[in-house]
Amino acid sequence: MSFATWSIRNPIPPILLFILLAVAGIRGFMGLQIQDLPDLALPTVSVTAVLPGAAPAQLETEVARPLEDALASLDGLKHTNTTITDGTVQIQASFDLDKLLSDALIETKDAVDSARSDLPSDLLQPNVTANNFGTGTALAYAISSSRMDEAELSWFVDDTLTRTVRTVPGVGRVNRVGGIEREVAVTIDPTRLAAVGATVGDVSRALREMQQQSSGGRAQLSGAEQSVRTVSLMAEASELARLPVILSNGQQLRLEQLAIIEDGAADRTQLALLDGKPVVAFEVIRAKGTGEVAVADGVYAALDRLKEQYPDIQLTPVGGSVDYTLEQYDGSMSMLYEGALLSIVVVWLFLRDWRATAIAATALPLSILPTFAAMAWFGFSLNTLTLLALTVVVGILVDDAIVEVENIERHRRQGKSVMQATEEAVEEIAKAVIATTLTLVAVFLPTAMMGGIPGLIFRSFGWTAVIAVVMSLLVARLLTPMLAAHFLKGDAAHASESDRVMRPYIGAVQWCLSHRRITMFVTTAFLGASLALLPLIPTGFLPPDDRSSTRLSFELPPGSPLAATTGVAEEVRAAISEVEGVEHVFVAVGAGGDDQAGAVRRASVTVLLAPRGERPRKTEIEAMMRERLASVAGVRFAIGEGLERLELVLASDDPQSLKAVSRDIERQMRGIEGLSNINSTASLEQPEIVIRPDLPRAAERGVTTDEIGEVVRVATSGDFDAQVARLNLDNRQLYIRVRLPDEARRSIETFENLRVSGREGLVPLSSVAELSMGSGPAQIDRYDRQRFIQLTADLNGMPQGEVLAQVNALPAVADLPAAVSVIAGGGAEIGEELESGFATALVGGLLAIFCVLILLFKDFMQPVTILSAIPLSIGGAFVALVLMGSSLSMPTMIGMVMLMGIVTKNSILLVEHAILGIADHGRTRHDALVHACRMRARPIVMTTVAMIAGMAPIALGYGADASFRQPMALAVIGGLLTSTALSLLVVPVVFTLVDDVEQRLRRIFARRQAPGPVRLAG
């Protein structure tokens, strides 16, 4: 007794099982997080080392290389990516995927500590952190207030708002964009300072020694213990004016005699603009493992409470990924419902029996709901890939139920009772149903088992599809037969209306069987023509999306001040605001709050677009933006996300060769038609004032290089943050920054006249050092302990694979010197891993299908017949891509993987019935094939049309942004159409050819094994 007949005779256990599975699925669905894409659990550790005022070239030698050498010996280290800018070294250390993040963090800290003795003594303590944040900004707002000025609003965001938002579960970080830092400025008068014989460093040091509090130990008065504390703190900035300052020469002065004290703001290093108006903004970044929508809902509630307490504040959304994620989720769920409804309608159109249609329809919710329970158990989320898996298998989930119900209906039309027809039909179709399901499992399982980064991305996709397909088999073998036996009533609907189609089809099958050579010739020609379409299909990693926002960034030449960047930002805003579809423009000058020196020349722009359907496509808007920005001179632009731009990375230990090669490639890339905005990081040189001490004269006067560096640093930007004096307020501390006035820093004569302490008093800086203007690299990038240069270009909608092939064919790339190499870093490396992962999944899927078929059919030859339908699907997939102008990208590869399993299902139904007719019913091969075509053509067409109907909403691009899903659906539908039409005619012919080969091999082996003639003795 099989599971199917057992469920028919014992209906209560299956009903109870699926009720429990449905309840578990509903509970699991309610607990699933909603995300755009699954989190990548990459073990990545960041090391940040700060030496304020140090040039990138200095930091490379003194900080970056020692740290990289220390990290190089770590177990499991995969890559190090180092970025060196003014005063800062940032190293991203990525480890193998099997490395625990906690172990990587501890080992990295130990390695950094071991290198501390090799680093400069005035380097701040390196900061080692693990990357526990999700990618991108979840929410971004501009905040304004009718009551608070910019300084107060900035502190409101840093303190009140940040503390409120950080209480929301799942919030990883809150960053302020724009605004200013409150600071007490002690502006020194150089003339007065020289008159009293003091240096800027003397004042800063004296101020720090006076404005402080320190522990004084313990006392025992009146039989009790007391702590002793020395307190010398001013409560307000105005009180600092009367603060006595004791100079190094013993002279005592009030601070107001040397400087002007102001409670104001630090030098502005960032600025936020919304539609040209200065604003203060903030962005919320979620922690890994949390859902974007859940975090956003919590943040919305927290902000609502905050607005109730502070009714004067106003919040304006200026970006974030939550809206797009929610749109994708709603769109995917809508397409899931629409696809399921269309599949059910198709079943009814074929069966014309509402009871039979209802039985087949139960497979959908009862397959999907338990899948939600398994997803929750595995820790998956409702993201683009898992919802894509459910959406694309909607038509597949109902297949097994359709085949069984259609077979039951066929047996009922023969006059059998419902119970007899059900038991005989489900037993007859059992092997075919199990085989088709296992082939789909064999197709999706290699995708779920991919290693590396592709495995992190597609693990949830593969397992979701596998679980849903297995659940559909469980429904088909346990629930569908039981429901059919107890729910179907009356006589089965007659299928005479299909005879008008069946008779010509059977005639075509018989003609093909009689003209096998012509049939195979035409089939081979079709396959050749399909492959000939391949050069016409562009290739790329991902198709361009159509989000309702886009980003661009720009940078000015090194040395450009904040005012110049702000002026260009306004020019950019004015240019792109006139583009059709642009609603708002948000600009973050200063690289989104980066306070490194030189960052003020950079800006990022978020362009908020009108809703989809009320504007051109995003790629068209970006093309119009490029045209508008072409007139902005002296600025480097990057428009679009990283995947929409070409990136070529060159690495070498020889900086000169690296620069020369990059210049040659950049020049030759400009000759590639369609590429625009070609930039290189090679030529970024920033101006700098170089102070070279005259060591003999300095030694003679008792002036040290350290003293010169301290005086210059304090005079121009103030002392290190860790060493400046602080003013304690009720809820925060303000830096008390000592330095020269702004106008004094605009003249090199001021630097020459700075006084430094010598053996016999103060001496001018110009008497012990030479000052000159020079230049050095604005930024140094290193990858795996080599310098690298990145060449970028806007693709303007062109496929990345096609452009990359043209770049690789350039003479400068083809004939690279031995010292320079092209490396696949970042997105390119992930793209290569994805391509190889999918290639492995395709090959692995084919082998797995072949093995499953051999085990089920106990034959090595006829599985070849079943697999012959796979090449027939290629032509339809390629034709659909060419007609719709889609590229051969990652979604298309997903579709090709799916096609392998789907088209194999149809072949199994034909071949299994033909083998059954020959073995059990004694039919001739010809009659068995014709009978199999007659019996199986209807369920094959039904399942194919149901699958096409299930994916039709995706292929048509309804609802949310379908740029990722649509190419996959087009490939599957195109492949299904051609493979179904051809396999119904070609598979019987291939069956006979394979059977002829098998019979011939059997005769050969039979002759070899036959005993020879017996020679009698005598």
Number of C-alpha atoms within 10 A of each C-alpha: 7 12 15 23 21 17 22 23 14 13 18 11 12 18 16 11 12 19 14 13 20 21 14 18 24 17 16 19 20 11 15 21 19 23 26 22 16 24 20 16 17 19 23 24 23 19 20 19 22 21 20 19 18 15 21 24 17 14 23 22 11 15 23 26 17 18 26 22 15 18 23 18 10 16 12 15 19 15 18 21 21 26 19 25 24 23 19 24 23 20 24 20 25 20 21 17 19 10 16 15 21 12 11 23 21 14 15 24 18 15 19 22 15 13 16 17 10 12 19 12 10 10 17 16 14 18 13 20 16 18 18 17 18 23 15 12 19 23 23 23 20 23 17 19 17 9 11 14 11 18 16 16 23 24 19 14 22 16 13 12 18 18 13 15 23 17 12 19 14 22 24 18 16 21 17 22 28 27 25 22 19 19 21 23 25 26 20 23 17 22 9 13 19 18 9 14 18 22 25 30 25 22 24 25 20 18 24 16 15 17 19 16 12 10 10 11 10 11 12 9 8 7 7 7 10 12 10 12 12 11 13 12 16 18 12 12 20 13 12 22 17 13 17 16 24 19 20 15 11 8 11 12 15 14 22 17 15 24 22 15 21 16 15 14 15 15 14 14 24 24 26 28 23 20 17 18 10 18 24 24 29 25 22 24 23 27 20 19 19 21 26 28 20 18 25 22 13 18 22 15 13 17 16 13 13 16 14 10 10 12 13 12 16 13 14 12 15 21 23 20 21 23 18 18 22 18 16 22 22 14 20 28 16 17 27 23 16 20 26 26 18 23 32 23 17 22 28 18 13 17 21 16 16 13 16 25 22 17 22 30 23 19 25 25 17 22 28 25 23 26 29 30 23 21 23 21 11 12 12 23 26 24 25 20 23 24 23 23 21 25 26 26 27 33 24 28 34 31 33 30 29 28 25 26 27 23 23 29 26 20 20 22 16 10 12 17 15 21 20 14 21 31 22 16 22 24 18 16 18 18 17 24 22 17 22 27 25 23 25 27 24 24 29 30 23 25 29 22 18 22 17 16 19 22 20 19 21 23 23 26 26 23 25 28 31 25 21 27 29 19 22 27 25 21 26 31 26 25 27 28 31 27 22 25 22 14 13 20 13 8 13 21 14 13 14 9 8 11 10 9 10 17 12 11 17 18 12 14 22 18 13 18 22 13 12 17 12 12 18 15 11 13 16 14 12 16 16 12 12 19 15 13 14 17 8 14 20 19 22 22 23 19 25 19 16 18 21 21 22 22 18 17 19 20 23 22 19 21 17 17 16 21 13 13 23 24 11 21 25 15 14 21 22 16 18 23 17 13 16 16 23 20 17 19 24 26 33 27 30 28 25 25 21 15 14 17 19 24 26 30 26 27 27 22 24 19 25 20 22 17 14 16 8 10 15 16 16 20 18 16 19 22 16 15 21 20 12 17 17 13 11 13 9 10 16 16 22 21 23 20 13 13 18 23 22 21 22 21 19 23 24 22 14 13 16 10 16 21 19 11 20 27 18 14 20 17 14 15 21 15 11 13 8 13 19 19 18 19 21 21 18 22 14 15 16 17 15 16 12 13 20 13 20 14 14 11 13 20 15 11 18 16 24 16 15 8 14 22 14 18 24 24 18 22 26 18 16 23 24 16 13 9 12 20 24 22 19 17 12 6 6 10 13 19 20 27 25 28 28 23 18 11 8 16 15 10 10 13 12 14 21 17 15 21 25 28 23 17 12 9 14 17 21 16 24 18 16 25 19 13 16 11 10 12 13 15 20 25 19 21 23 22 22 16 20 17 20 29 24 16 20 22 23 26 21 20 16 20 24 24 17 13 20 15 10 11 19 15 12 16 12 19 19 10 11 14 12 8 12 20 15 16 15 15 17 12 13 17 13 16 20 15 18 23 17 14 21 21 14 15 25 22 14 18 25 21 14 21 26 20 16 19 24 16 13 16 17 12 12 13 16 24 25 16 22 27 22 20 28 21 19 27 30 25 26 22 28 27 21 19 24 17 10 12 13 23 24 24 23 21 21 28 20 24 23 23 25 23 26 27 25 30 30 24 28 27 27 26 25 28 25 20 22 28 19 15 19 16 13 9 11 11 16 13 18 17 15 23 27 20 18 21 25 16 18 25 19 18 22 23 17 22 26 26 21 28 28 27 24 30 30 22 23 30 21 12 18 15 16 21 20 20 19 22 24 25 30 29 30 28 30 32 26 21 29 27 20 19 31 23 14 15 23 23 21 24 26 29 25 22 25 18 14 17 16 12 13 16 12 12 11 12 12 11 11 11 10 10 9 8 8 8 6 6 6 5 4 3
